[in-house]
Amino acid sequence: MKQKDILLLLIPSFIVIVAWIAFSIYHSSVASTITPIVDIQIAPITPAFDTATISQLKQRANVSPIYEVQNIPSPSPTPFYIPAAPISSQSGIPLGAPANSPQGTSGGTLAP
């Protein structure tokens, strides 16, 4: 590229960058992100304090509470017991069933 071609690229780029910066500064100064309500709330206070009121507050008697808060222990949770299902043997009779119960008889008929 020739020197003339480089100047044709640099000069318009410089003008665009300067215009972009100028527009950004102008936009920042015009646009406010603070609402009017917030602007009123953040107004500085005057440093003139009523010293007579402050001295009266310092002369107040300290008041102690009559009732003090006590830590009441919270109840601890108790475990919930779920009985296990009876385990059956290979013959189909539940383990621990009495021998004279219907499950404990052999042959499949009930004895009178």
mmCIF file of the C-alpha atoms, coordinates in Angstrom:
data_MODEL
# 
_entry.id   MODEL 
# 
loop_
_atom_site.group_PDB 
_atom_site.id 
_atom_site.type_symbol 
_atom_site.label_atom_id 
_atom_site.label_alt_id 
_atom_site.label_comp_id 
_atom_site.label_asym_id 
_atom_site.label_entity_id 
_atom_site.label_seq_id 
_atom_site.pdbx_PDB_ins_code 
_atom_site.Cartn_x 
_atom_site.Cartn_y 
_atom_site.Cartn_z 
_atom_site.occupancy 
_atom_site.B_iso_or_equiv 
_atom_site.pdbx_formal_charge 
_atom_site.auth_seq_id 
_atom_site.auth_comp_id 
_atom_site.auth_asym_id 
_atom_site.auth_atom_id 
_atom_site.pdbx_PDB_model_num 
ATOM 1   C CA . MET A 1 1   ? 0.000   0.000   0.000  1.00 0.00 ? 1   MET A CA 1 
ATOM 2   C CA . LYS A 1 2   ? 1.063   3.456   -0.659 1.00 0.00 ? 2   LYS A CA 1 
ATOM 3   C CA . GLN A 1 3   ? 1.322   6.180   1.922  1.00 0.00 ? 3   GLN A CA 1 
ATOM 4   C CA . LYS A 1 4   ? -1.671  7.950   0.386  1.00 0.00 ? 4   LYS A CA 1 
ATOM 5   C CA . ASP A 1 5   ? -3.865  4.853   0.867  1.00 0.00 ? 5   ASP A CA 1 
ATOM 6   C CA . ILE A 1 6   ? -2.871  4.563   4.529  1.00 0.00 ? 6   ILE A CA 1 
ATOM 7   C CA . LEU A 1 7   ? -3.755  8.229   5.115  1.00 0.00 ? 7   LEU A CA 1 
ATOM 8   C CA . LEU A 1 8   ? -7.163  7.659   3.482  1.00 0.00 ? 8   LEU A CA 1 
ATOM 9   C CA . LEU A 1 9   ? -7.836  4.952   6.100  1.00 0.00 ? 9   LEU A CA 1 
ATOM 10  C CA . LEU A 1 10  ? -6.329  6.658   9.153  1.00 0.00 ? 10  LEU A CA 1 
ATOM 11  C CA . ILE A 1 11  ? -7.952  10.078  8.824  1.00 0.00 ? 11  ILE A CA 1 
ATOM 12  C CA . PRO A 1 12  ? -11.598 8.884   8.613  1.00 0.00 ? 12  PRO A CA 1 
ATOM 13  C CA . SER A 1 13  ? -10.918 6.357   11.414 1.00 0.00 ? 13  SER A CA 1 
ATOM 14  C CA . PHE A 1 14  ? -9.505  9.127   13.630 1.00 0.00 ? 14  PHE A CA 1 
ATOM 15  C CA . ILE A 1 15  ? -12.537 11.345  12.921 1.00 0.00 ? 15  ILE A CA 1 
ATOM 16  C CA . VAL A 1 16  ? -14.968 8.518   13.744 1.00 0.00 ? 16  VAL A CA 1 
ATOM 17  C CA . ILE A 1 17  ? -13.165 7.703   17.018 1.00 0.00 ? 17  ILE A CA 1 
ATOM 18  C CA . VAL A 1 18  ? -13.103 11.357  18.132 1.00 0.00 ? 18  VAL A CA 1 
ATOM 19  C CA . ALA A 1 19  ? -16.803 11.759  17.262 1.00 0.00 ? 19  ALA A CA 1 
ATOM 20  C CA . TRP A 1 20  ? -17.633 8.560   19.138 1.00 0.00 ? 20  TRP A CA 1 
ATOM 21  C CA . ILE A 1 21  ? -15.828 9.745   22.282 1.00 0.00 ? 21  ILE A CA 1 
ATOM 22  C CA . ALA A 1 22  ? -17.481 13.175  22.096 1.00 0.00 ? 22  ALA A CA 1 
ATOM 23  C CA . PHE A 1 23  ? -20.944 11.647  21.703 1.00 0.00 ? 23  PHE A CA 1 
ATOM 24  C CA . SER A 1 24  ? -20.347 9.288   24.653 1.00 0.00 ? 24  SER A CA 1 
ATOM 25  C CA . ILE A 1 25  ? -19.317 12.181  26.895 1.00 0.00 ? 25  ILE A CA 1 
ATOM 26  C CA . TYR A 1 26  ? -22.344 14.219  25.814 1.00 0.00 ? 26  TYR A CA 1 
ATOM 27  C CA . HIS A 1 27  ? -24.715 11.280  26.368 1.00 0.00 ? 27  HIS A CA 1 
ATOM 28  C CA . SER A 1 28  ? -23.293 10.606  29.841 1.00 0.00 ? 28  SER A CA 1 
ATOM 29  C CA . SER A 1 29  ? -23.755 14.220  30.878 1.00 0.00 ? 29  SER A CA 1 
ATOM 30  C CA . VAL A 1 30  ? -27.339 14.454  29.584 1.00 0.00 ? 30  VAL A CA 1 
ATOM 31  C CA . ALA A 1 31  ? -28.706 11.046  30.625 1.00 0.00 ? 31  ALA A CA 1 
ATOM 32  C CA . SER A 1 32  ? -29.158 10.592  34.378 1.00 0.00 ? 32  SER A CA 1 
ATOM 33  C CA . THR A 1 33  ? -29.626 7.189   35.963 1.00 0.00 ? 33  THR A CA 1 
ATOM 34  C CA . ILE A 1 34  ? -30.853 8.655   39.267 1.00 0.00 ? 34  ILE A CA 1 
ATOM 35  C CA . THR A 1 35  ? -34.600 9.076   39.649 1.00 0.00 ? 35  THR A CA 1 
ATOM 36  C CA . PRO A 1 36  ? -35.951 12.300  41.178 1.00 0.00 ? 36  PRO A CA 1 
ATOM 37  C CA . ILE A 1 37  ? -37.084 10.434  44.318 1.00 0.00 ? 37  ILE A CA 1 
ATOM 38  C CA . VAL A 1 38  ? -33.606 9.027   44.893 1.00 0.00 ? 38  VAL A CA 1 
ATOM 39  C CA . ASP A 1 39  ? -32.118 12.451  44.201 1.00 0.00 ? 39  ASP A CA 1 
ATOM 40  C CA . ILE A 1 40  ? -34.210 13.899  47.040 1.00 0.00 ? 40  ILE A CA 1 
ATOM 41  C CA . GLN A 1 41  ? -33.285 11.017  49.355 1.00 0.00 ? 41  GLN A CA 1 
ATOM 42  C CA . ILE A 1 42  ? -29.537 11.414  48.838 1.00 0.00 ? 42  ILE A CA 1 
ATOM 43  C CA . ALA A 1 43  ? -29.509 15.149  49.459 1.00 0.00 ? 43  ALA A CA 1 
ATOM 44  C CA . PRO A 1 44  ? -26.784 16.008  51.989 1.00 0.00 ? 44  PRO A CA 1 
ATOM 45  C CA . ILE A 1 45  ? -27.863 16.899  55.504 1.00 0.00 ? 45  ILE A CA 1 
ATOM 46  C CA . THR A 1 46  ? -26.761 20.073  57.194 1.00 0.00 ? 46  THR A CA 1 
ATOM 47  C CA . PRO A 1 47  ? -24.131 19.579  59.898 1.00 0.00 ? 47  PRO A CA 1 
ATOM 48  C CA . ALA A 1 48  ? -25.960 21.831  62.378 1.00 0.00 ? 48  ALA A CA 1 
ATOM 49  C CA . PHE A 1 49  ? -26.984 19.630  65.309 1.00 0.00 ? 49  PHE A CA 1 
ATOM 50  C CA . ASP A 1 50  ? -29.036 20.697  68.295 1.00 0.00 ? 50  ASP A CA 1 
ATOM 51  C CA . THR A 1 51  ? -26.440 20.365  71.052 1.00 0.00 ? 51  THR A CA 1 
ATOM 52  C CA . ALA A 1 52  ? -28.999 20.972  73.813 1.00 0.00 ? 52  ALA A CA 1 
ATOM 53  C CA . THR A 1 53  ? -30.992 17.910  72.723 1.00 0.00 ? 53  THR A CA 1 
ATOM 54  C CA . ILE A 1 54  ? -27.833 15.811  72.516 1.00 0.00 ? 54  ILE A CA 1 
ATOM 55  C CA . SER A 1 55  ? -26.830 16.788  76.048 1.00 0.00 ? 55  SER A CA 1 
ATOM 56  C CA . GLN A 1 56  ? -30.344 15.928  77.322 1.00 0.00 ? 56  GLN A CA 1 
ATOM 57  C CA . LEU A 1 57  ? -30.087 12.525  75.678 1.00 0.00 ? 57  LEU A CA 1 
ATOM 58  C CA . LYS A 1 58  ? -26.748 11.915  77.396 1.00 0.00 ? 58  LYS A CA 1 
ATOM 59  C CA . GLN A 1 59  ? -28.311 12.722  80.794 1.00 0.00 ? 59  GLN A CA 1 
ATOM 60  C CA . ARG A 1 60  ? -31.057 10.105  80.443 1.00 0.00 ? 60  ARG A CA 1 
ATOM 61  C CA . ALA A 1 61  ? -31.047 7.268   82.930 1.00 0.00 ? 61  ALA A CA 1 
ATOM 62  C CA . ASN A 1 62  ? -30.218 3.831   81.614 1.00 0.00 ? 62  ASN A CA 1 
ATOM 63  C CA . VAL A 1 63  ? -33.238 1.580   81.778 1.00 0.00 ? 63  VAL A CA 1 
ATOM 64  C CA . SER A 1 64  ? -32.713 -2.134  82.258 1.00 0.00 ? 64  SER A CA 1 
ATOM 65  C CA . PRO A 1 65  ? -35.392 -4.569  81.118 1.00 0.00 ? 65  PRO A CA 1 
ATOM 66  C CA . ILE A 1 66  ? -37.543 -6.270  83.742 1.00 0.00 ? 66  ILE A CA 1 
ATOM 67  C CA . TYR A 1 67  ? -37.835 -9.521  81.851 1.00 0.00 ? 67  TYR A CA 1 
ATOM 68  C CA . GLU A 1 68  ? -34.832 -11.063 80.255 1.00 0.00 ? 68  GLU A CA 1 
ATOM 69  C CA . VAL A 1 69  ? -35.096 -13.333 77.279 1.00 0.00 ? 69  VAL A CA 1 
ATOM 70  C CA . GLN A 1 70  ? -34.435 -16.926 78.198 1.00 0.00 ? 70  GLN A CA 1 
ATOM 71  C CA . ASN A 1 71  ? -33.303 -19.580 75.808 1.00 0.00 ? 71  ASN A CA 1 
ATOM 72  C CA . ILE A 1 72  ? -36.021 -22.190 75.658 1.00 0.00 ? 72  ILE A CA 1 
ATOM 73  C CA . PRO A 1 73  ? -34.637 -25.479 74.391 1.00 0.00 ? 73  PRO A CA 1 
ATOM 74  C CA . SER A 1 74  ? -36.406 -26.700 71.303 1.00 0.00 ? 74  SER A CA 1 
ATOM 75  C CA . PRO A 1 75  ? -37.682 -30.263 71.406 1.00 0.00 ? 75  PRO A CA 1 
ATOM 76  C CA . SER A 1 76  ? -35.429 -32.723 69.670 1.00 0.00 ? 76  SER A CA 1 
ATOM 77  C CA . PRO A 1 77  ? -37.045 -34.888 67.023 1.00 0.00 ? 77  PRO A CA 1 
ATOM 78  C CA . THR A 1 78  ? -37.712 -38.493 67.967 1.00 0.00 ? 78  THR A CA 1 
ATOM 79  C CA . PRO A 1 79  ? -36.950 -41.231 65.484 1.00 0.00 ? 79  PRO A CA 1 
ATOM 80  C CA . PHE A 1 80  ? -39.950 -42.732 63.757 1.00 0.00 ? 80  PHE A CA 1 
ATOM 81  C CA . TYR A 1 81  ? -40.039 -46.532 64.054 1.00 0.00 ? 81  TYR A CA 1 
ATOM 82  C CA . ILE A 1 82  ? -41.461 -48.530 61.168 1.00 0.00 ? 82  ILE A CA 1 
ATOM 83  C CA . PRO A 1 83  ? -41.658 -52.264 61.918 1.00 0.00 ? 83  PRO A CA 1 
ATOM 84  C CA . ALA A 1 84  ? -40.000 -54.452 59.339 1.00 0.00 ? 84  ALA A CA 1 
ATOM 85  C CA . ALA A 1 85  ? -42.088 -56.811 57.225 1.00 0.00 ? 85  ALA A CA 1 
ATOM 86  C CA . PRO A 1 86  ? -41.845 -60.471 58.278 1.00 0.00 ? 86  PRO A CA 1 
ATOM 87  C CA . ILE A 1 87  ? -39.188 -62.399 56.435 1.00 0.00 ? 87  ILE A CA 1 
ATOM 88  C CA . SER A 1 88  ? -40.439 -65.638 54.937 1.00 0.00 ? 88  SER A CA 1 
ATOM 89  C CA . SER A 1 89  ? -38.478 -68.805 54.456 1.00 0.00 ? 89  SER A CA 1 
ATOM 90  C CA . GLN A 1 90  ? -38.166 -70.679 51.188 1.00 0.00 ? 90  GLN A CA 1 
ATOM 91  C CA . SER A 1 91  ? -41.232 -72.804 51.997 1.00 0.00 ? 91  SER A CA 1 
ATOM 92  C CA . GLY A 1 92  ? -43.494 -69.742 52.120 1.00 0.00 ? 92  GLY A CA 1 
ATOM 93  C CA . ILE A 1 93  ? -44.038 -69.897 55.877 1.00 0.00 ? 93  ILE A CA 1 
ATOM 94  C CA . PRO A 1 94  ? -43.139 -66.659 57.670 1.00 0.00 ? 94  PRO A CA 1 
ATOM 95  C CA . LEU A 1 95  ? -40.265 -67.088 60.041 1.00 0.00 ? 95  LEU A CA 1 
ATOM 96  C CA . GLY A 1 96  ? -41.368 -66.978 63.664 1.00 0.00 ? 96  GLY A CA 1 
ATOM 97  C CA . ALA A 1 97  ? -44.928 -68.166 62.916 1.00 0.00 ? 97  ALA A CA 1 
ATOM 98  C CA . PRO A 1 98  ? -46.227 -70.703 65.464 1.00 0.00 ? 98  PRO A CA 1 
ATOM 99  C CA . ALA A 1 99  ? -46.387 -74.291 64.280 1.00 0.00 ? 99  ALA A CA 1 
ATOM 100 C CA . ASN A 1 100 ? -50.154 -74.617 64.916 1.00 0.00 ? 100 ASN A CA 1 
ATOM 101 C CA . SER A 1 101 ? -51.070 -71.499 62.906 1.00 0.00 ? 101 SER A CA 1 
ATOM 102 C CA . PRO A 1 102 ? -52.567 -71.887 59.413 1.00 0.00 ? 102 PRO A CA 1 
ATOM 103 C CA . GLN A 1 103 ? -49.223 -70.854 57.938 1.00 0.00 ? 103 GLN A CA 1 
ATOM 104 C CA . GLY A 1 104 ? -47.406 -73.420 60.037 1.00 0.00 ? 104 GLY A CA 1 
ATOM 105 C CA . THR A 1 105 ? -49.425 -76.489 58.960 1.00 0.00 ? 105 THR A CA 1 
ATOM 106 C CA . SER A 1 106 ? -48.112 -78.759 56.317 1.00 0.00 ? 106 SER A CA 1 
ATOM 107 C CA . GLY A 1 107 ? -50.087 -80.324 53.523 1.00 0.00 ? 107 GLY A CA 1 
ATOM 108 C CA . GLY A 1 108 ? -52.164 -77.274 52.719 1.00 0.00 ? 108 GLY A CA 1 
ATOM 109 C CA . THR A 1 109 ? -55.288 -78.351 54.696 1.00 0.00 ? 109 THR A CA 1 
ATOM 110 C CA . LEU A 1 110 ? -56.315 -76.824 57.958 1.00 0.00 ? 110 LEU A CA 1 
ATOM 111 C CA . ALA A 1 111 ? -56.571 -79.080 60.985 1.00 0.00 ? 111 ALA A CA 1 
ATOM 112 C CA . PRO A 1 112 ? -59.845 -78.896 63.047 1.00 0.00 ? 112 PRO A CA 1 
# 
